[in-house]
Amino acid sequence: MENYLVNDIVMMKKGHPCGTNKWEIVRIGSDVKLECIQCKRIVTLSRAKFNKSVKCKV
């Protein structure tokens, strides 16, 4: 498992409906807040769900 920091760009396993699977980390805590690179949608995932869903750091 990698260490992720705020402003890192990560690639998720599943793509977003807008057509990209790259996200910027906005906040890290007990949950992780991500912003879609393409459409700027913000989602919040629990840390466990984030660790299962992330593919790699870009």
C-alpha positions in Angstrom: 0.0 0.0 0.0 1.3 3.4 -1.0 1.2 6.6 1.0 -1.1 9.1 -0.6 -0.9 12.9 0.0 -3.3 15.7 -0.7 -3.1 16.9 -4.4 -1.9 13.5 -5.6 -3.6 12.3 -8.8 -4.7 8.7 -8.5 -6.3 6.3 -11.0 -9.3 4.3 -9.8 -10.2 0.8 -11.0 -13.7 1.9 -12.2 -14.2 4.9 -14.5 -16.4 7.8 -13.6 -19.5 8.3 -15.8 -18.0 11.4 -17.4 -15.4 9.1 -19.0 -12.2 9.4 -16.9 -10.8 7.4 -14.0 -8.3 10.0 -12.7 -9.0 11.8 -9.5 -7.2 14.4 -7.4 -7.1 13.8 -3.6 -8.6 16.9 -1.9 -8.7 15.7 1.8 -7.4 12.6 3.7 -8.6 11.6 7.1 -10.8 8.7 8.3 -12.4 9.2 4.8 -10.9 10.4 1.5 -12.4 13.2 -0.5 -11.7 13.0 -4.3 -12.3 15.5 -7.1 -12.7 14.2 -10.7 -10.1 15.7 -13.0 -12.5 16.1 -15.9 -15.9 17.2 -14.5 -14.8 18.5 -11.1 -17.3 16.3 -9.2 -16.4 15.7 -5.6 -17.0 12.3 -3.9 -16.1 11.0 -0.4 -15.0 7.4 0.2 -14.2 5.7 3.4 -10.5 4.9 3.8 -11.1 1.2 3.4 -13.2 1.6 0.2 -10.6 4.0 -1.2 -7.7 1.5 -0.6 -9.7 -1.2 -2.4 -10.7 1.0 -5.3 -7.5 2.8 -6.1 -5.3 1.3 -8.9 -2.2 3.5 -8.8 -0.7 6.9 -8.4 -0.3 8.8 -11.7 
